[in-house]
Amino acid sequence: MANVILFRPPECYSLDLSTRRCPLGLLYLAAPLREQGYSVQIIDSQTCPDWQAALAQALDAETICVGASVMTGYPIKGALEFAAAAKALGSGRSVPVVFGGLHPSFYFRTRLGALTKGLWLYNLDARTFRLAKRVLRLAA
């Protein structure tokens, strides 16, 4: 259903402090990918509480990779859950997981368990994604 699936995990801040906002970082990445002919689906856990069902519907044999935006703190848990769900729903094939966002950009030397099994991209943009796609193709 989608060549690339991008995910914004729950942030779980105080309801008094948080606001619903558009996942601009994921839109910034999705726009040039769509221009290059990729189908992209963004799953935003703030507006799609049943993100597991949305992932199951979007993930198919045409999916090149899934990506999660990772902020330091609580969102890491959601990114790990998303990565595990994508791997489980991959129907026996290994779906590459790409982690981008603030945590991989600023703390790229840290290792957080399952996050190390994905590809960490810092300063993620469409050009970096094209490079990652080549790396994933060579690794397959």
Protein Blocks (a to p, Z undefined) as FASTA:
>chain_A
ZZbdcddddfkiafklpccdddfklmmmmmmmmmnopacddddfklmmblmlmmmmmpcf
klmbdcddddehjklmmmmmmmmmmmmmnnopacddddedjklmmmmmbcehjlmmpccd
ehiafklmmmmmmmmmmmZZ
